[in-house]
Amino acid sequence: MSKPVDSQPRPVRVRFAPSPTGYLHVGGARTALYNFLFARHHKGTFVLRIEDTDQARSTEESLKMVLEDLRWLGIQWDEGPDSQTRQDHGPFGPYRQSQRLEIYKKHAQTLLRTGRAYYCFLTDEELEAQRAKATAENRQPHVVSPYADWTLAQAQEKIDSGGKAVVRFKTKGLEKDYTFRDLIRGEITFPSDMVGDFVLLRSDGMPVYNFCCAVDDAEMRISHVFRAEEHLSNTLRQLMIYEGLGYSPPEFGHLSLVLDEDRQKLSKRKGATSCHEFMREGYHPEALKNFITLLGWSHPEGKEIFTETEAVQCFDGTRLNPAGAVFDGTKLKWMNAQWLRSLSDEDLIRLANKFNPGWFKGVQNPERFAAYLKNYLETLNDIPELLEIFNTEGFSVTPEARTFLDTHPCKPVIAAWISALSDPSVGDFLTVEKFTAIQELIKNQTGVKGKPLFLSLRIAILGKTEGADLKMIIGLFSVQSLLRRAQALGL
C-alpha cells in the first residue's frame, strides 16, 4: 500500500463512536476512556461521534443513556453532541451519522466517477446462488458482478427504468498486500484478495458501517483510532476506501477483548456489564474508571490506585497490551472500597446522600458514621445493612446470643450496664473512654470478666455475639437507645 499523502505529524484527534442502542457497556467505556486519556496526554482533541445509521435499533433515549454514562464516569469530549441538550458543538459536524447522509453520497459519487466503485444490480437470489457455488467449489464467496465494468451512463439508464442497485467498491486491480503498523499489535498485513467487492451504499441509499467510518474519520481529521479488537477485520476495507478517496488513513490501535473470569467475552449472562448497572450497584465512578483503565494497560510505576490526572500524565499509548483483559469483579470491589475509604467524611456522606437521599434522612450529623462505614463498605449499596445495627426499633437477639445469655453469668453484667447508662452524668453519647471505664466498673462490681463480660455487652448492644468492633461504633448509639436495647433483653 502507498504511504499516506501527508507524511507530517498531525495534531492528535481521536474519537469514540458508539451506536446508541442502550447503556454504555464496559468495553465501550474502556474504548472511550483510552481515547480520552490519549487525547489529554497529547493535548489533543477527543471527539464523540454517534453511529446511528441502524435506525431500527438506534433511539434518542439510548443516546441519552450513553451520554449519561459518559458524564457519570467524568469522560468529557471536546466535539460532538452536548451532554445535556444533545445539540452538536464543534467544527466538523454533524456528529451523528444519520445526519451525514449527503456527505456519504458525495463521497460515493467520487468513487463512482473515478471508477473505484460501481452500481451493482445483483439480486439477493443471484448473490445467494454465487455464494453456494463458491462454497461448493471451496472458494472464497466473493461477489463476481457482471456490472463491475458498466459505465455510469449504463447504470443510470437501468436505475431510471426502475432498477435497484447497491454501490460496491471495486477491488479488482488493487495492490496485493495492505500493510499497516498497529499501535498495539505491531505490523499487520492483509492480502487484498481477502475481501471481494463490498457494499458502500445499500439500495435504499443508506451507507454501511465501513464506508461511514472511513469517510467520517477522514472528514473529521482523526489522527489515531483506538477501538476494539473485533474491528480489526474492518481495517482492510477502510484502508481501501481511504486509498480510493485519496485520504491519509489514521493510525490504528486495536484493543484486547474484555473477558469474564472464565476467559470468555464479557457478557450480561455473567453479571453487570454496563456502566449504568455499576452506578446502580453503588460504585464510585472514579473507582470504576480506575479499574477499567487497567483492563489492557499498566501504569509505568505499577500503581493500581491512581487518579485520572495521574493516568493522563503517562497514557501515551505505549503500554497497551494485546492480550485479553479479565474483568475481575472481586478486584473491582476491593478497588471501590479503597476509593470510598479515601474520601473525606463529608464527601462520603455527600456521595451517599446523592445516591440515596433516604438513608440519612432525619439523622443529625451523619458524618459521624463515616469512619465506621469506611471500614466495611465495598459499595454504597452496603450502607443500609451497615446502618441497620443502629435501628433500635428493629433490635432483636439471635438464637446463638440468647443461648449464651442463658448459659453464662450475663444477668449481673446487664444489670450493671443498665445502671451505668442510667447515670445522668454519662451524657447523651458514650465516648470510647467512657465505655472503657464503664466496662472496667462492671468487671469490678460483678467479678465477671473475659468472654462472659465482653459478649454480654456485645449482645446488649448488637443482639448478637459477633460484629463490628464495639469501640468503633459505641459513640454512634445514643445512650437512650443503648438503654432500650439492654432493657429489651428482659433479664
Number of C-alpha atoms within 10 A of each C-alpha: 15 9 10 14 11 10 8 7 7 12 15 18 23 27 28 24 20 20 22 24 20 19 22 26 21 22 23 21 24 23 23 27 23 28 27 26 24 26 25 19 18 16 13 17 21 25 26 24 25 22 21 22 21 17 11 8 12 18 16 13 13 17 22 18 19 27 23 18 21 22 15 16 20 14 18 17 22 16 19 24 23 15 17 10 8 13 11 18 14 13 10 14 18 18 24 20 23 18 13 16 15 11 15 21 16 11 17 23 15 15 21 19 13 11 17 22 25 29 27 24 20 17 12 9 9 13 16 14 12 17 18 14 13 15 12 10 10 9 11 13 18 16 18 13 18 10 15 20 15 14 14 14 9 12 19 15 11 15 14 9 9 9 13 16 21 21 23 25 27 23 19 12 8 16 13 12 14 17 16 19 13 17 20 19 17 10 10 11 13 16 13 20 16 13 15 18 21 19 21 26 22 15 16 9 15 17 25 16 18 20 21 24 19 23 20 21 22 18 13 18 19 23 21 22 21 24 23 17 16 11 12 15 11 12 17 21 22 19 21 22 25 20 19 19 18 12 19 20 25 21 15 19 22 22 29 22 21 25 18 19 14 10 13 13 15 22 15 9 7 11 11 16 19 20 27 22 16 16 18 12 15 19 25 22 20 19 23 21 21 22 22 22 23 19 23 20 19 18 17 10 7 7 11 13 16 16 13 15 11 12 22 18 13 18 24 16 17 11 15 22 18 18 14 18 22 19 22 13 14 10 11 19 18 14 23 26 21 17 24 25 19 12 14 14 19 14 14 22 22 15 17 18 15 10 17 15 12 12 15 18 10 8 9 8 10 17 18 15 19 19 15 17 22 20 14 14 20 24 22 22 16 14 19 12 9 15 14 12 18 18 11 17 10 9 19 18 18 14 12 12 20 16 11 18 20 11 9 14 17 22 16 18 25 23 15 18 22 18 12 18 21 14 9 9 8 15 13 14 18 21 17 15 10 14 19 12 12 18 20 13 15 21 18 11 12 16 12 18 16 8 10 17 22 18 23 26 21 19 26 29 25 25 25 20 20 12 11 15 10 16 14 14 20 19 18 16 18 14 19 15 18 22 19 16 23 23 15 15 17 8 12
